[in-house]
Amino acid sequence: MPIQLRSLPRPWLSRQLGLPLTWSEVSGGLGDLGTLLPILLSLSLAGQVSLSSSLIFGGLWNVLTGVYWGIPVCVQPMKALAAAALAKGLSSEEVSGAGLMVGGILVLLGVSGLVGLVAKWSPKSVVQGLQLGTGLVLASKAAKLLSPLGWWPTSATFHWADNAWWALAAGIFVAFFSTAPGGTRASRVPSALGLFLVGCVFVVIRLATDTEVPEPRWPYPHPQDSIPAPRAPSMEETTHGFLVAGVGQLPLTLLNSVVALVALSGTLFPPARESASSGKKLSIREVTCMVGVMNLIGPWFQAMPTCHGSGGLAAQYRFGARAGGSVVVLGLGKMVLGLLFGTTLLPALTRFPSGFLGVMLFTSGMELAMAAIPWEEEEMDVHLGWTVRLATAGSLIAFSHDGIGHLLFMNMFT
């Protein structure tokens, strides 16, 4: 049974939407910030996406998925696409074109049912290997956020609001209060929400004491912060963006954002608990179509291409989310910030402690990796099953690509 926690003092949203809403749910909705903020900031600062559009459309998808599925399915950046766009210096039009092309292909695969073949050719051990490998990759990215932090004031990377000591304290805090099945400490102290609020206090102090911060413009709108007018990228921009950034994103989306997500949701929210958690069982076709539709709409307005992901679901579950209300609250918050502040949020976001984000990202990665543990082993050879899991995970880490491990080892069970 899901953990039952105290409701918020005024659960108006809970009554209106029929979604459970507790402090733990609000905390869980923030669990994927360690993945979202670094990528969103990098793309926005490079002028490759619109921060306003990314927040507004990302928030809208959060609300829709939370209401429709009733479980905390995340909305996160397309990581492979974003990495390629940053590395190759793609223009905003090329990034939009890549997102539109990927979205169109996913809709075709979902509507036609061809995506079912991907699930059919993805044995359980391979999917769990992808989960394990992705979890370890997330943990390694967390290490990149944490390793530069200084320990002593004499260090060039030491800052009073963002240093190794704060990261260590955050790690201890999360380890002690993170929500776990049957746990009670997390019901009293939602850890992700606590880190977020402390981080926001640090941001406010840093903004108030930094003389280089531009004057905030509020309320919205302002011409330079408004949502860009819809613009169709040219065929050349679309083709170049897709070949550079979209081709590598497709297998990642199909395997991690669809197949592994559906598998993980079945582990965290099995059918026996479905009625209790008010969740709707995810289907391969629906998830594929949803990711496709998101990317056939948002990129027209230079919003960041987005997808779902098993890592994000694991992160939000780890930090307390058990129902769709968690991502609904997150989505509404993102939409309000995007509408009221737009790009004026950039100075604030760049000052959020990277140590806190790193701790949250590491915890999320470990939660996803743990999902690969077969509590009920169904394969005839346990040792072979775990060999495939580890080999798939190793190939993912070595080649930084989901598809290679999938192709190398799927024939062992087909």
Secondary structure, DSSP 8 states (H G I E B T S, - for coil): ------B-SS-HHHHHHT---BHHHHHHHTTTHHHHHHHHHHHHHTTSS-HHHHHHHHHHHHHHHHHHH-S----EE-HHHHHHHHHHT--HHHHHHHHHHHHHHHHHHHHHTTHHHHHHT--HHHHHHHHHHHHHHHHHHHHHHHTT--SSTTSTT-BTTBSHHHHHHHHHHHHHH---TT-SHHHH--HHHHHHHHHHHHHHHHHHH-TTS-----SS--GGGS--------HHHHHHHIIIIIHHHHHHIIIIIIIHHHHHHHHHS-HHHHHHHT-----HHHHHHHHHHHHHHGGGGT---EE--HHHHHHHHHTT--STHHHHHHHHHHHHHHHHTGGGGHHHHTTS-HHHHHHHHHHHHHHHHHTTS-SS--SS-HHHHHHHHHHHHHHHHHHT-HHHHHHHHGGG--
